[in-house]
Amino acid sequence: MIIADKKIMPQIVFSARHGDYAEASSLLNRLMLDISKSLSSGKISPTEMNSVLQILQNIFAAQKSQDWVRIADIIEFDLTKIGQTA
């Protein structure tokens, strides 16, 4: 199952890496809504859900420290993999 719109993740990564933090933040909010809907659907296995929740914790920690490069890395290298296999 795809957990979020595939197009939004590269947009967040691009915006975050190019210093457009307002755009990255707005897109990140949309991504979180997509993920929330997927998690609520019941179509994600417990293992996949645990992986997604761990990734979300990492994103929130990076966001708290305003580390947009780390957020981009997490989305590009971790969340994208889950999105392809979930």
N, C-alpha and C positions, 0 to 999 in steps of 0.2 A: 504494500500500500504506500502510495506517495503521501508524505506527511504535510507537504506544503507546495505551493506553486513553484515549479522549477525555475521560473524566470526571475523570481524575486531574490533568490539567494545570490546570484552573481551581481545583481544590482546593489545589494547591500555591501558585498565585498568591494566592489568598485568604488562606491561612495565613501566607505570607511577608509580605504587605502589612499584616496585622493583628497582627504580632508573635508569632504562635504558631510559633516557630522549630523547636520539637521536632516538631510535627506536620508542618511543611513539610519538615523533614529526613527524617522517616520516609517521607513520600509521595515525596520526591525519590529515595530509595533504590528504591522500587517502580518509579518511572518509569525509572530506569537499568536495572533488570532487564528491563523491557519493551523498551526500546530495544536492549539487548544481544541479546535474542532475535530482534528484527527484523533487526538487522545480521548476525546469524549465519545467518539463513534463506536468504540469497543472492537474495532477491527485490527487493532495492533496487539501483537502478542505481549505477554508480560516481559519477556526478555527485551523486545524492541522498546517497550515503554520505559523500562529501566535505563536503557541506553539513551533514549531521548531526554529523560529527566536529568541524567547526569550531564549531558551536553547543555541543557538549559541552565543548570546550576553554574556551569563554567562560563556561559555567556553572561549571566547575571553578575557573577563575580568580576568579570572583565569590564562590564558596563559600570559597575560601582566604582571601579578605579579609573574609569574613562579611558580604557585601553582599547581603542578602536582597531588597532592592528591585530590584537589578540582576538577580538570578536570576529574580524574578517577571517582569521586563520581557523577558528573553531567552526564557523559556518562552511568555509570552503573545504576543509579537510575532514571534519567530523560529521557535521550535520548532513552534508550532501550525500555521504555514504549511506546514512540511515534513510534518507529520502529516496535513494535508489533501491533499497532492499526492503523497506518497511511496507 
